[in-house]
């Protein structure tokens, strides 16, 4: 069992530098670095990756905060001075993804880029960024699960609890590796497939892990993340199925290929 060493990494000129911010920034840099490195292999421009990142990372951070504040409005309505306080946490990944992806698609259309190919390139990078960024929750002792006696539990307020941040971090790291290897295998059937795989598989993990958490954002009686994850999973399955059927050769074409 492990315990967080605390929120503060070090102090510079009297200003506390938080581990949370370090982990989020590290995740973003790693994500951009991976996409930049892989761009030539996908036939895409590295400079465009940097351009997109310069716009989408701030938008994602802002979206993550707005999303969190909306679902915790009763608290922030009473403490409006804390709405822009990013340093102590309070970022919702779904909000960041929605804002970041939406702006990325807008920029891609404006710059006349191949949107499906770019989101395929970026999908593994997003998973890598999440894998690293989730450790900010560890240092903040937040986003944890219910009590457990498992040997890998983390101690929060003297109670051993499920390290849900760790579950998501490991899943996202494995997801990143899987998506990169799948993309390199040459088995991709259509542009946009890697992104759909990322969105569906991440949502599946989030749906189950969210059930362990004790600090979920709520949508009425339901956990907001589970509702959104279920919707994304279903949408991805539908779109994936439609695209696969459109790209699969017909039985007649397959017979001709076999004859030849």
ABEGO torsion letter per residue (X at the ends): XBBBAEABABBBGGBBBBAAAAAAAAAAAAAAAAAAAAAAAAGBBAAAAAAAAAAAAAAAAAAAAAAAAAAAAAAAAABAAAAABAAAEGBBAAAAAAAAAAAAAAAAAAAGBBAAAAAAAAAAAAAAAAAAAAAAAAAAGBGBBBBBABAABBBBGGBBBBBAAAAAAAAAAAAAAAAAAAAAAGABABBGAAAAAAAAAAAAAAAAAAAABAABBBBEABBAAAAAAAAAAAAAAAAAAAAAAAABBBAAAAAAAAAX
